[in-house]
Amino acid sequence: MNKVVFPEPHEDRLLDFRELGRRWGCHKKVAARRAKILGLPLVRWNQRVVCIRLSDVLKAEEAACV
């Protein structure tokens, strides 16, 4: 069975937990816990690769600042 994969919009990057941790100034495991607490939707590529859309991160950061 072939999976149809749609390309992401150019401005919407996918961040793994290591990149998210770098953005938030914490370890990747802490970033993973924070993302789950914030309810950010996860994009799974396979059993090992999990990413989060940058647009979702920006929305959560904006909501936290308000």
C-alpha positions in Angstrom: 0.0 0.0 0.0 1.5 3.4 -1.0 1.2 6.3 1.3 0.5 9.7 -0.1 2.8 12.3 1.4 1.9 15.9 0.9 4.8 18.4 1.0 4.9 20.8 3.9 4.4 24.5 3.2 7.7 26.2 2.8 7.3 28.4 5.9 6.2 25.5 8.1 9.2 23.5 9.2 9.2 20.4 11.2 11.3 20.4 14.4 12.5 17.3 16.2 12.8 17.4 20.0 16.5 18.2 19.8 15.8 21.3 17.7 12.9 22.2 20.0 15.1 21.9 23.0 17.7 24.2 21.4 14.9 26.7 20.7 13.6 26.6 24.3 17.0 26.3 26.0 16.5 22.9 27.5 17.3 19.2 27.0 15.5 17.2 24.3 13.7 15.1 26.9 12.5 18.2 28.7 11.3 19.6 25.4 9.3 16.4 24.7 7.6 16.6 28.1 6.8 20.3 27.7 5.4 19.6 24.2 3.1 16.9 25.6 2.0 19.1 28.5 1.2 21.9 26.0 -0.8 19.5 23.9 1.2 20.2 20.7 0.2 17.8 17.9 3.0 15.3 17.0 3.9 14.4 13.5 5.2 10.8 13.4 7.3 9.6 10.5 7.9 6.2 11.9 8.4 4.5 15.3 11.5 6.5 16.1 11.1 9.9 14.4 8.7 12.4 15.9 8.5 16.0 14.9 6.4 19.1 15.8 5.3 21.8 13.3 7.0 25.1 13.8 3.6 26.9 13.3 2.2 24.9 16.3 5.2 25.9 18.4 4.8 29.5 17.5 1.1 29.5 18.4 1.9 27.9 21.8 4.6 30.4 22.5 2.4 33.3 21.5 -0.4 32.0 23.8 2.0 31.7 26.7 3.1 35.3 26.3 -0.4 36.7 26.3 
